[in-house]
Amino acid sequence: MTERTGARLLVDQLAIHGADRVFCVPGESYLSVLDALHDRNDIETIVCRQEGGMAMMAEADGKLTGRPGICMVTRGPGATNASAGLHVAMQDSTPMIMLVGQIARGHRERESFQELDYRRMFGQLAKWTAEIDSADRIPELIARAFRVATSGRPGPVVLALPEDMLDEKAKVPDAPAYTPTETYPASAQLAELRRLLEGAERPLVLVGGSRWDKASFDALRNWAEANDLPVAAVFRRQDRFDNDHRCYVGDVGIGLNPELKKRVEAADLLIVIGARLDDMTTGGYTLLDVPAPKQSLVHVHADPNELGRVFQPKLAINASPRGFGSALAAMERLPQPRWSGWREELRAIYEAWQRPVNPPGALNMSEVVHELRARLPDDAVFTNGAGNFATWLHRFNRFRRLGTQLAPTSGSMGYGFPAAIAAKLRFPDRPVVCIAGDGDFQMTGQELGTAMQAGANVIVLVVDNGMYGTIRMHQEREFPGRVHATQLRNPDFAALARAYGAHAETVERTADFAPSLDRAIAARKPAVLHLKVDPEALTPRQSLSEIRAAALARL
């Protein structure tokens, strides 16, 4: 044991537990940590422009790796700004550790400069929040943070770091590297699952949640294929199953295909793996009956607290995707499944749903997404934030591999662009495309500076219709024709991007998109394509005027 400052102990522990990148906005409250990082070649520091975007980058990194994404912020305003990304990590069940610079220990309870009690502030936004009071406890508490962030239902951890503690010296051994804890189904539960399947005529598998890896992804695909089971993804988890596979039948979330909705309601057995069955997946808790669904429900989740939270299952299995996947890999194939026609019907419904539509205007977003599919490889990563613009990607794209979709189930605007930067840094050889709305992009668009500085050559499609589209849609449904506070006066996004040094073009017609995309790919630097769409093209199913007319007809 050598004597080390708290800051060096902290950075050493991050390296031991496998952290190779930290995202930060620098602050004087943790200068000692920045100094300790100066001497580490195995941990890359990404300097961001605003703490909200920074936290979203860390969250996206955690989604992609299954290891906690690491971010560092200063006290007070830095921490409050970062809370947006922390909320995404909590609702999306993503492992993440946020380190917050804190006032000196002797200044507590005086309302010192930027003083906050982070245990109270982040009580509902994190799985665990603590303050490290003594340098000799750093190895213990960092090891615990990694375990808490990755165990059960993953989520964010916040650790506050008093600035004088970081300069304190201590002789203390390092903690061993953490290993994630897996949970496995019991043999009796697998036997009951098989019995329920043998008695089913219209089974449907719903897949979602976090903690998936290639082994669990492959195990689910092989099990579904062997038994000819239809598989649907829950809201914004479409990369949990190969969308080109004959067993994939669509996604169950916002903008749900009405024909698929009927089949979910008609199913006699629902096998839910990894998903929480929240309101976005269940249509505001209406798709299934509360508390006892009429379908036989099998719910598999890594956190026992999620089993029976709203919907009471016939069979509850506390297992992580990896643990459950290993059990599926060992299960014998069912003899002659009786539901092949049912699976074929659901797949045909999905294929029909994927055909391009003809919205108003010269630029057709369904055709844009089809061009992306045609020009990009299967491992391309697609990201988005929140807004109606995202429904075009979710409906018309096909996600082929695990780790190709980064989208906030929490519905956070501004997420897509920071997530794209994190993805490109993690996978520099894979194409990364962010689709952002005009309002959505302006939440975190300043991270263009981060992309340029870090060499994250992402492609951003800014879908500009001059409004907060989702809110306008709801406004027209509830108060038709009474437009207020939803219109946007936007900049020239291409000119803005060029000011940062990025490649940029404006696209106004469908025919111009493909060559613009080719040039953006060839540019080999961050690129922004400013897509000007007709405000009438609000959703793939209804124009703005049709939404208003339907609302007026109800009055």
Secondary structure, 3 states (H helix, E strand, C coil): CCCEEHHHHHHHHHHHCCCCEEEECCCHHHHHHHHHHHCCCCCEEEECCCHHHHHHHHHHHHHHHCCCEEEEECCCHHHHHHHHHHHHHHHCCCCEEEEEEECCHHHCCCCCCCCCCHHHHCCCCCCEEEECCCHHHHHHHHHHHHHHHHCCCCCEEEEEEEHHHHHCEECCCCCCCCCCCCCCCCHHHHHHHHHHHHCCCCEEEEECCCCCCHHHHHHHHHHHHHHCCCEEEECCCHHHCCCCCCCEEEEECCCCCHHHHHHHHHCCEEEEECCCCCCCCCCCCCCCCCCCCCCEEEEEECCHHHCCCCCCCCEEEECCHHHHHHHHHHCCCCCCCCCHHHHHHHHHHHHHHCCCCCCCCCCCHHHHHHHHHHHCCCCCEEEECCCCHHHHHHHHCCCCCCCCEECCCCCCCCCHHHHHHHHHHHCCCCCEEEEEEHHHHHHHHHHHHHHHHHCCCCEEEEEECCECHHHHHHHHHHCCCCCCCCECCCCCHHHHHHHHCCEEEEECCHHHHHHHHHHHHHHCCCEEEEEECCCCCCCCCCCHHHHHHHHHHHC
